[in-house]
Amino acid sequence: MDKRILGIDPGSRLTGFGIIDVISRQNSKYVTSGCIRTHSESIPLRLQEIYTNLNQIIEQYQPNISAIEQVFMHRNAGSALKLGQARGAAIVACVQNNLPVYEYAPTRIKQAVVGKGHADKIQVQHMVKVLLSLPQTPQADAADALAVALCHTQHTKYDQ
């Protein structure tokens, strides 16, 4: 059976998600992607929205692995804390659904997808489109989430 990976690009206002099926390390198939947009001004309610929406996505698409971007230090400590909380809500949704959670640094994700660790968002979007043979360029946060999933395929042995 193929592996289905849920990639997550966490954010307190916008959390990207992307799901791919892995046939082999060099062959992945796009399933779906998008963004969870939180609408509340309250951080606790935003975290609940992330958790609830990810639960629905997991229930609908039945991934068996999750991969998420690690926190990187922002210039603004408050932003880093909010990002960490959004990651926590996403991780809990995955763990509650019995998904193993793999974490990757932003530079490692970009290296796996673009070939350089300091690529910009446009380069990531372009390479995700190419690697998954998508008809159009995905939204930036969805592309980042798909890149997280693709990164996981590069760091796991799927060729049997």
N, C-alpha and C positions, 0 to 999 in steps of 0.2 A: 504494500500500500504506500502511496505517495505521502510525503510529509506536507502538512499545511501549516504555514508559519504566519502568525499575526505579528506584524511589525508596528511599533508604536513610537511616535514622536510626541512626547508629552509637552503640554503647555496649559497654563491655568485658564486661558481664554480660548485657545484653539489647540486641540489635540489631534494630530494626524494619525490615521491608521491605514494599514495596507496589508492585504492578504495575498500570499502566493502559494502555489503548489510546487513542490520541488520534485522533479523527476530524477535529476542528478545534480552534481555540483555545478555543472555548466548549463543546465537546462531547467529553467523555472517558468511557470505559467501564471500569468496574472489572473486573480480571482475577483478582487474588488479593492477599492480604496476610497478614502474620503476624509472628512474632518468632523470632529465633534466640536461644535461651537457652544460655549457656555454663555448663558444669558443673564445670570444672576450677578449682582454686585457683591454678594456675600461669598467669601472664599469657601466656607463649609458647604454652601449650596452648589458652588461650581464643582467642588470635589465630588459631591453626590451625583451631579450630572455626568461627569466623566465616568464614574464607577457604573452608573446605571446604563449609560449608552454602550460602554464596552461589554457589559454583561449581555446586552441584546445582540451585539455584533458577534460575540463568541457563541451564543446560542444559535444564531442564524447560520453562521458559516462553519462552525465546528473545527476550529484550528486545533492542532495537537501540540504546538510549540508557540511560545511567545518570545519576542526579542524587543528590547527597549533601549532607547538612548540614555546614557548616563548623564548625570548633572555635570555641567561644566561651570566654572566660576564666572559669574557675570561681574561687571564692574559694580553693579548694584546688588548688595547683599539681599535686599528685600525680594528682588526678582528671582534670585537663586533659591530663596526659601520657598517662594510660590511654585517654582518649577519642581522642586523636590517634593512638595505636597502633591502636585498633580501626578508625578511619577508614582508616589505612594498609592494614590487612589487607583491608578492603572494596574500597578503590580498586585494589589489586593484583589482586583477583579479577575486577574489571570490566575492567581493562586486559588481563589475560591472556586474556580472552574477546573482545578487540577491541571493547569498548564505549567510546565516548567518555564522559568523565566531566565533568559540570557540577557546580559547587559553589555553594551558596547560603547566605547568612547566616541564622540563625534569625529575625531580625526581618523579613527580606525574605520568607521563607516564610510567616510569619504574616500579613504584609501582603497577600500574594497570595491567601491562602485566606480569611482572616477580615475583612480590611480595616483591621486595625490591627496594628502591629508588636510590640505587647506583650500579645497575647492569651494567655489561659491555655490549658492542655491541654484543658479541657472545651469551650471555644469551638472549638478546632481540631477536636476529635473531632466536634462537632455539625456544623460546616460541611463536613467531609469526607463525613459521612453524607449531608448534603443535596446537595452538589455531585455525588456519585457515585450518588445515588438508592439507597443501601444500606438493606436491611431492618432492620438493627440497627447500633448504634454500635460501631465497631471499637475494639479495645484501644488504649490511649494511644500506645504506641510504633509500632504498625502504622499508626495514624491519622497520626502525625507523618511516617512514611515516605511515605504516600499524599499528604500535604500537600507534601512535597518534590517528588514527581512532578508534582503539579498546579501548583506554582510554576513548574516548568520550562515547562509549556505556556503560561504567561502571559508568559514571557520569550523565546519562540521563535516564529517565524512559520511556522504550519502551514497557514493559510488560503491556498490557491493559486487 
